[in-house]
Amino acid sequence: MDKKSLSVLMLPWLSHGHANRYLELAKRLTQELDNLSIHFCSTPIILESIRDILNQPPMATSSSNLPPPQSRINLVEIHLPELAELPPHLQTTKYLPTRLVPKLIQVFAESEQSFSQILETVRPDLLIFDVLQPWAVNLARKLNIPAVAYMGCSVAMSLAAHNYFKTGEEFPFPAIRLTDDNRRQKKGTKEDGQHVRSLLEGLVLCWQLSDFIIKRSFREVESKYIDYLSILIGKEVVPTGPLIPDISSVSTGNSNEAELVMNWLNQRERQSVVFVSFGSECFMPYKEMEQLARGLDLSGACFVWVARFPKVDQDENEGDSKKLLHGLMEKVGPQRGLVVTSWAPQRKIWLFHPNIGAFLTHCGWSSVIEGMQAGVPMLALPTAWDQPMNAKLMVELGIGIEILQRGLRNFKGEDVSASIKKILLSESGKSVRENAKNLAEVIRNRKDHEIPNLADKIVGLVSNVKAA
């Protein structure tokens, strides 16, 4: 392998979930290639959390005198155009109201001048970028810098590619086809349709401009979808493996609240608790919270519910939502339920607790992978983006069940209750629980060959470009 220095610039989408996925890839690649340096580019608010993770003491892995791999990950700030609605502390999708996400996409794309200066200064050998940034790869191409897109779940991307390249044809994998329970009851406006089409065209452009595609996935769960995506877009799709961070490197967040939750869990029965979390960027309106609370109450099961609210543009019923949570706790009592409102490191603290019996999730890809690794059966209640397809994959793998929806985000408490009882108590639920345990065993025992393979492909690509 060529030992000349190798430099990669990473540009994730402005989401903490995406940033963490990129950071884990950066850590793995620098462990694999001791001549590699990573320039990790994002907004200051996202880099704050990345800096906290990088500053944690590394685990002792060898007696080598070489500096730890993560010391070769450099943080680079990109400054977005000023916008009154998006001050610096809101230049991330975390705590951002849904209505402002298109604005964030817009101002990110308008940061071309700032990113162009970064490219000129860093002059990386390779750009690894996210799928909402076709403008970034265009800038790299002008400087003859090769680029690869790095994405999450293959199922959603395969369906998107199918809808673009094979419009009007049935998706060839029936288990993933969307049905009425995955669609909103009301038809979107013409502007909504144009926005979706614009995003899809940008996604396709990113694929076309990439030398190959990197996916946070692994063949044990997505082989046919990885292959189908590759065929549709005419590019090699290289999986990374599950890329699950070492549990010791994950922050505990609010340590006092974490200790409270652990003490509470320790007093419950084995596999009896439903853990409810919808990630850091999914905020549930009052009507949905009302039905979820009703379902948790009717189920009779113990639960921990992580409930979050946006920092701005709060739902007009947020006060009522908080009263609802308080009322639920008064009704079920402290022995049955616990509500948490601060950030929660679900994988480190809760998902691996032996008393967790099910994970009720919005089916964000990171959450699904965390549930897979923990061996916890999942209850799917998807809300948007790739989540409905991730939920379908989860059901296809037999590691979870989907809560009935009558149009996306339109569900009843009775259906939540029935699903909880099914997964915790029924014979069919027993099969799901066993499947979840078996998949977790596969993940624990698998050999992570993907990163060495990806490293070789990166080195080969850069070498070919330099030799041309």
Order of alpha helices (4+ residues) and beta strands (2+ residues): beta-alpha-beta-alpha-beta-alpha-alpha-beta-alpha-beta-alpha-alpha-beta-alpha-beta-alpha-beta-alpha-beta-alpha-beta-beta-alpha-beta-alpha-beta-alpha-alpha-alpha
